[in-house]
Amino acid sequence: MNFADRLAAAIEGKRSHVVVGLDPDYASLPAEIQSRTGPQPDVADMAGAYQDFLEGLLQDLSEVAVAVKIQVAFFEALGAVGYQLYLGLVARARALGYVVIADAKRGDIGNTSEAYAKAHLDVAGADAMTVNAYFGSDGMEPFLRRAREEGKGLFVLVKTSNPGSQELQDLVLADGRPVYRAMASLVEGWGVAARGESGLSAVGAVVGGTHPAQARELRAALPSTPFLIPGYGSQGATAGDMVGLFGPEGVSAVVNSARAILYAYKKRPLPWREAARREAEEMRDALWQVARRGGAV
């Protein structure tokens, strides 16, 4: 089944646009979790703590969040034991009904991209992954083939949420377009052959919610492209910044929040699992109201 169709069905089924970013930070874990390791935890101790923490959240948020975005770097940083944990979390999240996005941001020449695609989409079994298309169409082809033929999804970096994105992505080309608009045009073209019955493409775009005017500009330019929107919560973006980004049917975007959900217990006088669920529920409800407004700005 086409990835975009599955994502749209999941949004409607759960009445949610929430993506939980799994970006574990040992220093931010609840004391209850940290107490299970020694005073100087090694990578095996940290992986065990991450597993306890993240599996508890996956269980509690499965009815609230439509997807999880696993930031692969935090697991690779622990070496082999961390990568094994990543593989296990992909399987566990899929078993709990999440759409699983591997946030790997990979991209290279064709044969290396083939290895990256195999690693995360075939072997790990993620439903989708983030990709860096700086190498162009030949570097993208291994990922695109899986989107066209194998039901996998992609989210191509177009306009990222970090402040420094303007240093390159906003540069103006000779034809008057900023770089992010040129990348958007490539994404649109790549996605034509990967459209599903919903009319949406399995080739999506990463578009930061911290740049709402540019995000709405990109939505107008990419009506058939699903957006993965980072920047909500800790980076400052709000539900109000998402107005106009969900498409006329309200299923053209999902929104990621990591730290604001994972570590919600720091701001809420609740047990850590309950605090995370409350944060995710409030995000879900706020985004659903915005999405029901369709294309209205």
Secondary structure as a PSIPRED ss2 file (coil, helix, strand):
# PSIPRED VFORMAT (PSIPRED V4.0)

   1 M C   1.000  0.000  0.000
   2 N C   1.000  0.000  0.000
   3 F H   0.000  1.000  0.000
   4 A H   0.000  1.000  0.000
   5 D H   0.000  1.000  0.000
   6 R H   0.000  1.000  0.000
   7 L H   0.000  1.000  0.000
   8 A H   0.000  1.000  0.000
   9 A H   0.000  1.000  0.000
  10 A H   0.000  1.000  0.000
  11 I H   0.000  1.000  0.000
  12 E H   0.000  1.000  0.000
  13 G H   0.000  1.000  0.000
  14 K H   0.000  1.000  0.000
  15 R C   1.000  0.000  0.000
  16 S C   1.000  0.000  0.000
  17 H C   1.000  0.000  0.000
  18 V E   0.000  0.000  1.000
  19 V E   0.000  0.000  1.000
  20 V E   0.000  0.000  1.000
  21 G E   0.000  0.000  1.000
  22 L E   0.000  0.000  1.000
  23 D C   1.000  0.000  0.000
  24 P C   1.000  0.000  0.000
  25 D C   1.000  0.000  0.000
  26 Y H   0.000  1.000  0.000
  27 A H   0.000  1.000  0.000
  28 S H   0.000  1.000  0.000
  29 L C   1.000  0.000  0.000
  30 P C   1.000  0.000  0.000
  31 A H   0.000  1.000  0.000
  32 E H   0.000  1.000  0.000
  33 I H   0.000  1.000  0.000
  34 Q H   0.000  1.000  0.000
  35 S C   1.000  0.000  0.000
  36 R C   1.000  0.000  0.000
  37 T C   1.000  0.000  0.000
  38 G C   1.000  0.000  0.000
  39 P C   1.000  0.000  0.000
  40 Q C   1.000  0.000  0.000
  41 P C   1.000  0.000  0.000
  42 D C   1.000  0.000  0.000
  43 V H   0.000  1.000  0.000
  44 A H   0.000  1.000  0.000
  45 D H   0.000  1.000  0.000
  46 M H   0.000  1.000  0.000
  47 A H   0.000  1.000  0.000
  48 G H   0.000  1.000  0.000
  49 A H   0.000  1.000  0.000
  50 Y H   0.000  1.000  0.000
  51 Q H   0.000  1.000  0.000
  52 D H   0.000  1.000  0.000
  53 F H   0.000  1.000  0.000
  54 L H   0.000  1.000  0.000
  55 E H   0.000  1.000  0.000
  56 G H   0.000  1.000  0.000
  57 L H   0.000  1.000  0.000
  58 L H   0.000  1.000  0.000
  59 Q H   0.000  1.000  0.000
  60 D H   0.000  1.000  0.000
  61 L H   0.000  1.000  0.000
  62 S C   1.000  0.000  0.000
  63 E C   1.000  0.000  0.000
  64 V C   1.000  0.000  0.000
  65 A C   1.000  0.000  0.000
  66 V C   1.000  0.000  0.000
  67 A E   0.000  0.000  1.000
  68 V E   0.000  0.000  1.000
  69 K E   0.000  0.000  1.000
  70 I E   0.000  0.000  1.000
  71 Q E   0.000  0.000  1.000
  72 V H   0.000  1.000  0.000
  73 A H   0.000  1.000  0.000
  74 F H   0.000  1.000  0.000
  75 F H   0.000  1.000  0.000
  76 E H   0.000  1.000  0.000
  77 A C   1.000  0.000  0.000
  78 L C   1.000  0.000  0.000
  79 G C   1.000  0.000  0.000
  80 A H   0.000  1.000  0.000
  81 V H   0.000  1.000  0.000
  82 G H   0.000  1.000  0.000
  83 Y H   0.000  1.000  0.000
  84 Q H   0.000  1.000  0.000
  85 L H   0.000  1.000  0.000
  86 Y H   0.000  1.000  0.000
  87 L H   0.000  1.000  0.000
  88 G H   0.000  1.000  0.000
  89 L H   0.000  1.000  0.000
  90 V H   0.000  1.000  0.000
  91 A H   0.000  1.000  0.000
  92 R H   0.000  1.000  0.000
  93 A H   0.000  1.000  0.000
  94 R H   0.000  1.000  0.000
  95 A H   0.000  1.000  0.000
  96 L C   1.000  0.000  0.000
  97 G C   1.000  0.000  0.000
  98 Y C   1.000  0.000  0.000
  99 V E   0.000  0.000  1.000
 100 V E   0.000  0.000  1.000
 101 I E   0.000  0.000  1.000
 102 A E   0.000  0.000  1.000
 103 D E   0.000  0.000  1.000
 104 A E   0.000  0.000  1.000
 105 K E   0.000  0.000  1.000
 106 R E   0.000  0.000  1.000
 107 G C   1.000  0.000  0.000
 108 D C   1.000  0.000  0.000
 109 I C   1.000  0.000  0.000
 110 G H   0.000  1.000  0.000
 111 N H   0.000  1.000  0.000
 112 T H   0.000  1.000  0.000
 113 S H   0.000  1.000  0.000
 114 E H   0.000  1.000  0.000
 115 A H   0.000  1.000  0.000
 116 Y H   0.000  1.000  0.000
 117 A H   0.000  1.000  0.000
 118 K H   0.000  1.000  0.000
 119 A H   0.000  1.000  0.000
 120 H H   0.000  1.000  0.000
 121 L H   0.000  1.000  0.000
 122 D H   0.000  1.000  0.000
 123 V H   0.000  1.000  0.000
 124 A C   1.000  0.000  0.000
 125 G C   1.000  0.000  0.000
 126 A C   1.000  0.000  0.000
 127 D C   1.000  0.000  0.000
 128 A E   0.000  0.000  1.000
 129 M E   0.000  0.000  1.000
 130 T E   0.000  0.000  1.000
 131 V E   0.000  0.000  1.000
 132 N C   1.000  0.000  0.000
 133 A C   1.000  0.000  0.000
 134 Y C   1.000  0.000  0.000
 135 F C   1.000  0.000  0.000
 136 G C   1.000  0.000  0.000
 137 S H   0.000  1.000  0.000
 138 D H   0.000  1.000  0.000
 139 G H   0.000  1.000  0.000
 140 M H   0.000  1.000  0.000
 141 E H   0.000  1.000  0.000
 142 P H   0.000  1.000  0.000
 143 F H   0.000  1.000  0.000
 144 L H   0.000  1.000  0.000
 145 R H   0.000  1.000  0.000
 146 R H   0.000  1.000  0.000
 147 A H   0.000  1.000  0.000
 148 R H   0.000  1.000  0.000
 149 E H   0.000  1.000  0.000
 150 E C   1.000  0.000  0.000
 151 G C   1.000  0.000  0.000
 152 K C   1.000  0.000  0.000
 153 G E   0.000  0.000  1.000
 154 L E   0.000  0.000  1.000
 155 F E   0.000  0.000  1.000
 156 V E   0.000  0.000  1.000
 157 L E   0.000  0.000  1.000
 158 V E   0.000  0.000  1.000
 159 K E   0.000  0.000  1.000
 160 T C   1.000  0.000  0.000
 161 S C   1.000  0.000  0.000
 162 N C   1.000  0.000  0.000
 163 P H   0.000  1.000  0.000
 164 G H   0.000  1.000  0.000
 165 S H   0.000  1.000  0.000
 166 Q H   0.000  1.000  0.000
 167 E H   0.000  1.000  0.000
 168 L H   0.000  1.000  0.000
 169 Q H   0.000  1.000  0.000
 170 D C   1.000  0.000  0.000
 171 L C   1.000  0.000  0.000
 172 V E   0.000  0.000  1.000
 173 L C   1.000  0.000  0.000
 174 A C   1.000  0.000  0.000
 175 D C   1.000  0.000  0.000
 176 G C   1.000  0.000  0.000
 177 R C   1.000  0.000  0.000
 178 P E   0.000  0.000  1.000
 179 V H   0.000  1.000  0.000
 180 Y H   0.000  1.000  0.000
 181 R H   0.000  1.000  0.000
 182 A H   0.000  1.000  0.000
 183 M H   0.000  1.000  0.000
 184 A H   0.000  1.000  0.000
 185 S H   0.000  1.000  0.000
 186 L H   0.000  1.000  0.000
 187 V H   0.000  1.000  0.000
 188 E H   0.000  1.000  0.000
 189 G H   0.000  1.000  0.000
 190 W H   0.000  1.000  0.000
 191 G H   0.000  1.000  0.000
 192 V H   0.000  1.000  0.000
 193 A H   0.000  1.000  0.000
 194 A H   0.000  1.000  0.000
 195 R E   0.000  0.000  1.000
 196 G C   1.000  0.000  0.000
 197 E C   1.000  0.000  0.000
 198 S C   1.000  0.000  0.000
 199 G C   1.000  0.000  0.000
 200 L C   1.000  0.000  0.000
 201 S E   0.000  0.000  1.000
 202 A C   1.000  0.000  0.000
 203 V E   0.000  0.000  1.000
 204 G E   0.000  0.000  1.000
 205 A E   0.000  0.000  1.000
 206 V E   0.000  0.000  1.000
 207 V E   0.000  0.000  1.000
 208 G C   1.000  0.000  0.000
 209 G C   1.000  0.000  0.000
 210 T C   1.000  0.000  0.000
 211 H C   1.000  0.000  0.000
 212 P H   0.000  1.000  0.000
 213 A H   0.000  1.000  0.000
 214 Q H   0.000  1.000  0.000
 215 A H   0.000  1.000  0.000
 216 R H   0.000  1.000  0.000
 217 E H   0.000  1.000  0.000
 218 L H   0.000  1.000  0.000
 219 R H   0.000  1.000  0.000
 220 A H   0.000  1.000  0.000
 221 A H   0.000  1.000  0.000
 222 L C   1.000  0.000  0.000
 223 P C   1.000  0.000  0.000
 224 S C   1.000  0.000  0.000
 225 T C   1.000  0.000  0.000
 226 P C   1.000  0.000  0.000
 227 F E   0.000  0.000  1.000
 228 L E   0.000  0.000  1.000
 229 I E   0.000  0.000  1.000
 230 P C   1.000  0.000  0.000
 231 G C   1.000  0.000  0.000
 232 Y E   0.000  0.000  1.000
 233 G C   1.000  0.000  0.000
 234 S C   1.000  0.000  0.000
 235 Q C   1.000  0.000  0.000
 236 G C   1.000  0.000  0.000
 237 A E   0.000  0.000  1.000
 238 T C   1.000  0.000  0.000
 239 A H   0.000  1.000  0.000
 240 G H   0.000  1.000  0.000
 241 D H   0.000  1.000  0.000
 242 M H   0.000  1.000  0.000
 243 V C   1.000  0.000  0.000
 244 G C   1.000  0.000  0.000
 245 L C   1.000  0.000  0.000
 246 F C   1.000  0.000  0.000
 247 G C   1.000  0.000  0.000
 248 P C   1.000  0.000  0.000
 249 E C   1.000  0.000  0.000
 250 G C   1.000  0.000  0.000
 251 V C   1.000  0.000  0.000
 252 S C   1.000  0.000  0.000
 253 A E   0.000  0.000  1.000
 254 V E   0.000  0.000  1.000
 255 V E   0.000  0.000  1.000
 256 N E   0.000  0.000  1.000
 257 S E   0.000  0.000  1.000
 258 A C   1.000  0.000  0.000
 259 R H   0.000  1.000  0.000
 260 A H   0.000  1.000  0.000
 261 I H   0.000  1.000  0.000
 262 L H   0.000  1.000  0.000
 263 Y C   1.000  0.000  0.000
 264 A H   0.000  1.000  0.000
 265 Y H   0.000  1.000  0.000
 266 K H   0.000  1.000  0.000
 267 K C   1.000  0.000  0.000
 268 R C   1.000  0.000  0.000
 269 P C   1.000  0.000  0.000
 270 L C   1.000  0.000  0.000
 271 P C   1.000  0.000  0.000
 272 W H   0.000  1.000  0.000
 273 R H   0.000  1.000  0.000
 274 E H   0.000  1.000  0.000
 275 A H   0.000  1.000  0.000
 276 A H   0.000  1.000  0.000
 277 R H   0.000  1.000  0.000
 278 R H   0.000  1.000  0.000
 279 E H   0.000  1.000  0.000
 280 A H   0.000  1.000  0.000
 281 E H   0.000  1.000  0.000
 282 E H   0.000  1.000  0.000
 283 M H   0.000  1.000  0.000
 284 R H   0.000  1.000  0.000
 285 D H   0.000  1.000  0.000
 286 A H   0.000  1.000  0.000
 287 L H   0.000  1.000  0.000
 288 W H   0.000  1.000  0.000
 289 Q H   0.000  1.000  0.000
 290 V H   0.000  1.000  0.000
 291 A H   0.000  1.000  0.000
 292 R C   1.000  0.000  0.000
 293 R C   1.000  0.000  0.000
 294 G C   1.000  0.000  0.000
 295 G C   1.000  0.000  0.000
 296 A C   1.000  0.000  0.000
 297 V C   1.000  0.000  0.000
